[in-house]
Amino acid sequence: MSQTITCPACGASDLDVCCYDSMMVVRADLAMFTLRCPSCGAKVSSMQTIPSQLRDEVRFAAIEVGAGMGRE
């Protein structure tokens, strides 16, 4: 199940973190997601737990760049 956040500009509450523009991984289970609100176009950033459907993508990206979380 996807995680959603609320746009602080217009109040839209269905912004799906899996539709991110950028993700900055802070630790193996936490990231800062940035996306555009589909309702008003505002840039929205939020610290969220990495959804399970993105964990493999994050893990493989970490391996590609030699990040610590890719080493197990």
Secondary structure as GFF3:
##gff-version 3
##sequence-region A 1 72
A	DSSP	beta_strand	4	5	.	.	.	ID=ss1
A	DSSP	beta_strand	15	16	.	.	.	ID=ss2
A	DSSP	three_ten_helix	17	19	.	.	.	ID=ss3
A	DSSP	beta_strand	22	27	.	.	.	ID=ss4
A	DSSP	beta_strand	30	36	.	.	.	ID=ss5
A	DSSP	beta_strand	43	49	.	.	.	ID=ss6
A	DSSP	alpha_helix	52	65	.	.	.	ID=ss7
A	DSSP	three_ten_helix	68	70	.	.	.	ID=ss8
###
